[in-house]
Amino acid sequence: MSARAFICGCSGPALTPEEVRFLERACPWGLILFSRNIKDPDQIRALIAEFRSAVGWPAPVLVDQEGGRVQRLGPPHWRVYPPAARFGTLHAIDEEAGVEAARLNARLIGQDLARLGIGIDCAPLLDLRLPQTHAVIGDRAYHADSHRVAALGRAACEGLKAAGIVPVLKHIPGHGRARADSHLELPQVEADAATLRAEDFAPFRRLADMPVAMTAHIVYKAFDPERPATLSADIIGKVIRGDIGFDGLLMSDDLSMGALTGTMRRRAEAVFAAGCDLALHCNGGLDEMAAVAQAAPMLAGRVARRAEAAVASIGEAAEIDEEEAWGRLSDLLQGQGS
């Protein structure tokens, strides 16, 4: 594997000649898909084959397939999956049913992705769902209670892994207290360090054994009053790697989001200087992707080992009976499965 430490998107359902040339030169570690890239199963498989041919190895392909509002694969070819908050509500009534439902839901999502050749799902969210949580997170988060979030998050990870799919914990160290949408502006979290450690960071700490996590573009004033977590060496080093204990592959959230400022190259340089392993760029703009590629180092040393471990955890799994599993999930969510 010879790859640069970034993940990029592409502009449409097939690669353009310019994109193929870029991929051949830039060698990104992975490709992330969005709705603009998705038509039907055969088209996705062809796009993935094009990408892997261009980079010269079976590089990872990622997608945000959470369920609810964030679901890139949808009808008519794929089912609509419930948002995370449904599992939190069930867990508060019946913990065993909630965990089983979250695991089964993720197992079904994972099966959808595995059939296409997608190996990494940017889910689950371990953010707390608090009264002040911005609607951009909202029902994408499981619950306000960190213990419930951790239990459901682990169940979702187990379901994805059982399908051979790598989960991505997000948004580390926690997006739940943000009152702004980081796609548009930079949120500022005022909570004290003790509260954050005890509550927001707790689900990530309990799942620190997972292979991949995605940072939050959020300022946590108790730890770094100036820089968002994505760009903060203090937060990455002392909080994510230290307090939380996450030693897996750490990728940034999308560099093109409005929470960050400066040129795309400077954003990418700041990401790597802070300690992120991979830079994520999503909008498919070639000029911006080229700027990220210029700042991205080749994978080496500890980062390469983390990336290799993540790829190695992409596996094959025996398929489950989809109709039977969907029926069981529906019963659980209706409170009939305990």
N, C-alpha and C positions, 0 to 999 in steps of 0.2 A: 504494500500500500504506500503510494507516494501522493500525499494530498496536502493542501493548504488548510489552515485552521479557520475555515468559514463555511457557512451553509448559505446557499442562494436560492432564489426562485427563478421562474421563467415567465415569459409574457403571455403564453397561450397554451392551447391543448397539444401543440407540437413545437419542437424546437425550430427556431429560424436558423438559417445558415450562419448568421452573425453570432447567435448564441452557441452554436456548435463550436465555432472557432474560439470563442471565449472560454468555454468549458475545457477544450483541449489544452489551452495555454494556462489557464488559471488553476485547474485541478482542485475544485472545492471538495471538501470532505463529504458534503451531502447536498441534497435538493429537497426543498419544501414545497408542497403542492397547496394550491388554493382553489377556490371555486372556478376561477378563470381557466384553470388547467384541466378541468374535469368535465367529461361528457358521458362516457360509458366505460365499462370495464376493459374492453379491448383497446380503446384509445389510451387509457391510463397505462396499461401494460406496454403499449408501443412507445409511449413517452418515456417511461422508465428505462426501457431497453435503449432508446436513443441516448438518454443521459449517461447510462453506464458505458455505452460504447464510446462516447465522447471522452469520458474521464479515464477509461481504460481499466476499470476494475468494478466489482459489484458494490459500488458505494451506497451508503444508506439513503433511503427516501423517507421523508417525514411528512406528517400531516397533522392538523389540529382536528381531531375527531373526538370531541368531548361528549357530544349529545346536547340536546337542547338548542340554544341559540348558536353555538359554535360547533357546526357539523358540516364539513366540506363535502362529504359524500352523503347524498340524500336521494329522495324519490326522483325518478321511478325505479332506479336500480338498487337502492339501498334503503333500509328501514329508517324511520325517525326514532332516535333514542331519547329517553327522558333526560332532563337536566339533573345535575348532581343534587340539587336541593330536595328532589323527590326521595332520594336515598337517605338523606339526613332526617327527613320527616318520618320515614319508616323506622329508622334506627332508634329514634326517640320513643317509638311505641313498642318495638320488638327488635332488640339488638341483633339477634341471630338472623332474623329475616332481612334486616337491613344489610348486613354483611354479605349474606348469600346473594341478595339481589344486586348489590354493587359488583360483586365478583362475576356473576353470570352476565350482567350487562356488558362489562368489559371484555369478557370472553367472546361474546357475540360480535362486538366491535372489532376485536382482534382478528376474528375469523374473516370478517369482511376485508380487512387490510391485508392479511396474509395471502388471500386469494389473488390480490393485485400485485404483490411483490413489494408492498410498503412495509418497512420493518420497524418504524419508530412512530409512536403516537405521542403528541405533545399533550399529555394528560397523565394523571389527574391534577386538578388544582387542590392544593393544601391550604389555600387562603381561608381565613375565617369569614363567615357571613354574619357581620355585625350590623347594628342599626345604622351606622354611618357608612357602611360599605357602598361604594359607588355602583351605580347600575351596570357599569361595564363589566363588573364581576357578578353581582347579584346572585341569581339562582345557579350560576356556574359553580358556586361554592357549596359545600355540603351542609355546614352548620356553624353555629357560633362557638360550640364547645370543642376545644382542641382534641379531647380524647375521642369524640365521635369522628372528627375529621381524620384523625390518624387511623382509626379502625377502618373507616370506609376507604380512605386513600390506599391503605395496604391491600384491602380486598380488590380494589380496582387494579392495582399493580399486579397482583397475583393472577387476576383474570386475563390481563393482557399478556403476561409472561407465559401463561398456559397455552396461549395461541401462538407463541413464538414471537411476540411483539415486545419491543423495549418501551417501557413507560418513561415519561419525562415529568419530574416533579416541578410544579410551578405555582406561584412565582416566588422563588426563594429570596429573602427570608419571610415573605408574607405581604400580600396586597390588600388584606381585608380592612385595614384602617385608613386606606387612601380615600379621600373625599373628591378626588378628581380622576379623570380618565387619562391615563398615561399615553394613550394614542394621540392625545391632543395637547397636553400640558404636563408639567412636572409636579406630581403630588408631593406634599410635605406631611410627614407623619410626626406628630408632636408627643406621642406616648413615651413614657419613661422607660429606661432600659429594663427595669425589673419586670414591668408588665409585658413588654415585648418578649423577653426571654421565657417567661412563664406561660404565655398564651400563644402569641403569633408564631414564635419559633418552634414551639413544642411539636407540632405534627411533622415538621421537616426533620427535627432531631430523631424522632421515632422511626422515620423512614430513611435515615441517612445511609443505609446500606444499598439503596437503589443506584443504578448505574449512571443516570443522567438527570440533571436539573437545569432549570431556566431561571435567570435572574429577574428581579423586579426593577423597573425604572422608577424608583421611589427614593426620596430622601428620608432617612430615619435620623432625625435631629439628635437623638440621644447617642448616636454612634458616629455620625459624620454629618455636620450641619450644612455642608456645601454640596456634596456629590451624591447622586443616586447610587444605589447599591451596585448597579452594573458597572459604574465607573469608579468605585471606591475600593482602594486597596485595603483600607481598614475594615470595611464590612466583609469583603470577600475573605481576607486573611483571618480576622479575629472573630467574625460572626459565623460566616458560612463554613469555612474550613475549621475554625476553632470551636466556638460554642456549639454550633449545630453538629459539627463533626462529619460533614459531607466531604468525602474524598473521591467522588466520582467525577464524571465529565461535566464541566460547567459551561453552559452556553448562555449567551446573552439573549435577552428579548430582542425584538426587531429593532435594528439600528435606525430605521427610517421613521420611527414613531416621534410624535411631537414633543415628548418629554425631553428629548436630547437636542442639543444645539451644536453648531459648528459644521464644517464640511464633513462629508461622509468618511473621508480618509482620516480626519482627526478623531471622529467618533470611534472608528475602528482601532486606531492607535491607542486611544484612551482605554478601550475595553481590554486590550491585551496588557497594557501597562498596569491595570488594576488587578489582573490575575484571572480573567476569564480564559477558558481554554479555547472556546470557539465563538466567533462573531456570527450573528444571524442577520441576514438581510433578505427581506421578503417581497418587495414590490415588483421585482423583475426588471427594473430599469438598468440597462446595460452600463451606462456611464457610472452610476452609483456602485454597481457590482464590481466594476473594474477598480474603483477607488478602494473598496473594501479588500479586494484581492491584493492590491499593492501593499496594504498594511499587514496582511495576514502572513504569519510565518509558516514554513513547512512544519508539519507535525513531527515532533521529536521528543525524546526523553519521557518524562512523566506524563506529559499531555498525550503523546503517542500511545503510551501504555493504557491510559484511561480510554482513549478512543478505540483502541483494539479490543479492550474488555467490553465496551458497549456493543461493538459490532459482533463480537463472539457470542453475546447473549441473544442475538437474533436467531431464532431456531425454527424448526418445523414441528408441527403438532398435529395429532390426529383430529379431524373435524368432529364436531358434535352435531347432533340432530338439531337443526336450526328451529324447526317448528316446535319441537318438544321444549327446547330451551326457552324460546320466546313465550310459549304458553306458561311455563313455570314462572318466568320473570313477571308476566302480566298478573298472575295470581298473587305473587308476593307483593307487588305494588298496590294491589287492591285490598291487601290485608288478609288474603285467604290462604297464605302459604305457611303459616306457622303451625 
